[in-house]
């Protein structure tokens, strides 16, 4: 807790502002409890349950922010996910990547070519992974129009092979350019940036009057602790993949030329295909955390490259990652 009069003055200041914003009374006793948890974090206390309670509270008071909703949903359902922002990105990546492997890479394209259901799922998945800005840049018109053109174009496709595209009936120029664009790429989804996530959590607390404007910088200063909490929470979450086995999110650390980092990625393997499979993975959360500072020594080995943790990990009381 903050010491003596400082804590009392800060709490009084917060109470006065909340009272004004809510018509003279506290909005709820729950808000008072969450504000108390925020104060304790700002005062230096480190409790994982406090962070979880804060994330659960703001997920339903996010003012439409999908990232805050997603992190809050992870706090509520971290064992497995069958919907949400991260789930959608990982599943779309897996569908798009499997389609491209079966379409273009030996021996998949000759022995295990993509079937029509996979193609019909992969093309919209590619567009969703690209996002509005990239779609407009590549096809020359807006995202919604591109989605409609793709929906009209897919039924006109007769066959797709590594040698090209044949159609059942003539496509319009817009339909063809969107279909050919969606056929051309393995698209990796943009990861959540840990720094952005922390800023969005602070913004949600400010909007809910649970953080004072002059406390924002102090809250951002504990961003690394919050990021480690989310990394530990996401690690080994099952991403349920329709019609296939689940994909596990895995935390990892990277030692490379761009500096050390701790990330979370979703990786998968194609089940029915050649015995050799290099696998594929996409980062869903990316940080600039230094593993030597934010991991207990037993979790870190020397040497460059990506090092994945295959066993459970958790956040220790001192804030670092450790084996569970």
N, C-alpha and C positions, 0 to 999 in steps of 0.2 A: 504493500500500500504506500501511497505518498505520505510524506511525513507531516503530521500535525496540521497546522493552519493552512499549508499549501494544498493538501488534499481537501480540506474542508472548503476552502475558497473556490477551488476548481469545481467541486461537486455543487456548491451553491450557485456558481455561475452557470453550470450546465442545467441545473434544475430550473433556474429562472428562464433560460432560453426555451427549454422544453415546455414550460408552463405557458409561455406566451404563444408558442406555435400550436398548442393543442387546446386553446380556448380556456386556459386557467387551471387545467388538471393534467396529471400525467396520463399519457395515452394508455399505458398499462403497467402493471407491476413487472411484467416480463421485460419491458424496455428499461426499467430501473435496474433489473438484474444484469441485463446485457451491458448497460453503461458501466456498471460496477466491474464487470470482467474486462472491459476496455481500459478502465482506469488502472486495474491491476497489471495488465500487460504494459501499459505506458510506464508504470512505476518499477518495472523490472522483473515482475513475477513471470515465470514461464511454465504454463500448464497446458498440455495438449487438449484437455477437455474444454478449457476456456475457449480456445481457438475454434474447436468444433461447434460449441454452442453459438458462438458469434456467426459462423458461416451458416449454420442451420437457420438462425434468425433472419439474416439478410436475404436468404435465397427466395423467400416469399415476399420480400420488400425491396426488390432489386430495381424497381422502376423500368422493367423490361430489359435489363442488361443480361444477355444470354450467358456471358462468362461468369457472372456472379451466380446465376441460377445453376450453371453446370458445376461449379466448385461446391456449392451448397448441396447439390444432389449427390456428389461424391461423398460428402460428409455423412449423408444419410444412408447411402447404399454403395459402400466401397468394395463389397465382396464381388459384385457383378453388376454390369450395366447392360441394358437392352434398349437404351434410347439416350438421347442427349447429344450435345455438340461433339464430344470426344468420340463417342460410339459411332456417330454418323461418319466422322472423318476417317476413322480406322477401317470401318466396314467398306466404305467407298474406295479407300486405298487398296484393300485386299481384293475387291472385285475387279477394279481397274487393272491392277498388277497381274492377277491371274489371267485375265483376258489377253493382255499384251504378251505374256509369256507363251500362252498357248497359240497365239496368232503368229508370233515372229521368231521364237527361239527354238532351235533344234535341241533335243528331239521332241519337244512338246508339239510343235506345229505339224509334224508328220504323224506322230503316234497318238496325240491327245489334243486335237484341234478344238477350239472353243465351240460349244453348241449354241443354239439360238437363244435360249434363256439367259446364258451368261452374257452374250452380246447385248441383249436388250436391257440387262441390268448395268453393264459396264459403260455404255455410252452416256446415260444420264449421270452416272457416278463421276465420270471424267469431267463433265461440265460443272457439277457441284464442287468438285475439288479445285477447279480452276478459279471459280469465283467470278463475280460480275466484272471487275476491272480487267482481268486477263481475258475473259471471253470477249468483251467488247474490242480489246486490242487485237485479238486474233481473227475475229469474224467480221468486224466492222459495224456491228450493231449491238443493241442492248441485250442484257441477260435474259429478260422475260421473253423477248422476241425469239432469242436463240433457243430457249427451252421449247417454245411452241413449234418452231421449225424442226427441232429434233424429234418431237413427238409425232409430227406428221411424216418425217422422213424414215423413221425406223420401220414401219410396216412395209415400206416400199423396197427395203433391202432384200435381195434374194440370197446372196452369199457374201461372206467376208473371208478372205484368205490373205496370206502374206503377199500374194501377187496382186491384190487389189479388191475392188468392190464391184459386184454386179447387182443390178436392180430388177425388180419385178415390173415397175412402171417408172416413167421419167420423174425425176425430182426437180423441184424448182432450184434456182441458183442458191437461194438462202438455205434450203434444206440440205443441198449437197455440201456447201461450205461448212455447215455446222457438223454434219455427219463425218466428213473427212477430218475435221479438226478433232472431234472426239475419238476418232480411230487412231490418231497419230501419236498420242502421248501416254507415258506413265507419269502421272501427276502425283507429286508428294504434297500432302496437305501442309499448310502453314501451321507451325506449332504455336501453342500459347507461350508467350514470353513471361517469365516469372515476374519481372519488374512491372510489366503491364498489369498482371493479375493483382499485385499488391496495390498499385495505384487505383485500380477499379474497386477493390475492397474498401480502401480508404474513402473513395467517392461515395460508395453505398452507405457507409457509416455516417458520413457528413450529411447526406440527404435525409437520413433517418434521425438526425439530431443526436446521434450516439457518439459523435466525435466533434470536437470544437475546431473551428478553422485554425486557431493558433496551435492545435495539437497535431496537425497533419504531418509536419516534418518529423516529429517524434515518432509517429506511427510508421512512417515510411522507413525510419531507421531500424525498425525491427522486422523489415521485409524479408531478410534472409532467414530468420527464424520461421516466419510464416511459410516461406517457400519450402523449407525442409519438411515442415508438417505436411504440406500438400503432396510432396514427392513420396514421403513414407505412406501416406494414405492411398495414393494411386498405385503403388507398387503391388503387383500380382492381382490387380483387379481383373476379373474375367470380362472380356468384351464378347457378348453372345452374338454369334455369327449365324444368321438364318440358314438352316440346312447344312451347317458344317459345325465342326467342333469349335469351341470358344478360342479366342485369342487372348493371351495374357499381356497386360501392360507390365513392363519391366523397367525398373530404375537402373541407371548405369552412370558411369563417370567416364569422361573423355580426357585424355592427355594428348594434346596436339599443338600444331603451330599457332592456332587461334587462341590458345590458352586453355586452362582446365575448366571443366564444367560438369554439373550433375544434371542429367536429363531423365525423362520418362518416355519410353517408346512402346509402340505396339508392333509385334512381329508375328509372322505367320508362315506356314508352309502349306503347299498344295498337297492334299492327301492322295488323290488319284492321279498319278503321273510317273515320270521316270524316277528311278531310285535316287539319282543325284538331284539335289535341290539346294541352291545356295541360300534360300530363304529371302525374306524381304522385311523391312522394318521402316516405320516412319515415326519421327519424334512428335509427341503430342504436347509435351511441356519441356521447355528449354530454359536453362538458367545459366548464370555466370558464377555459380558457387564453386569455390575451390574445395575439392574433396579432402585435401590435407587439413583444412580448417573445419569442415563440416561433417567429417566422417571419423569414427574411431579408427585407430591404426589397423585393426584386424580386417577392416573392409577394403583397404587400399593396398594394391601391389604396385611396385615400380614398373615403369615401361610405358611407351606411347601406345595409343590406340583406344578402342572402346572396350570397356570392361563392364559386363553385365552382372548384376547380382541375381543369382538363380535361387536364392533362399530368402526367407522372410527377413525384413528389416523393420526397424521402428525408430521413432525419435526418442532419444534418451532425455532425462531431465535437464541436462545441460544444453539441449537443443540439437546436438549432433545426431547423425545416423549411426545406428549400431545393429548388430545381428539380433534378431528377436528370439 
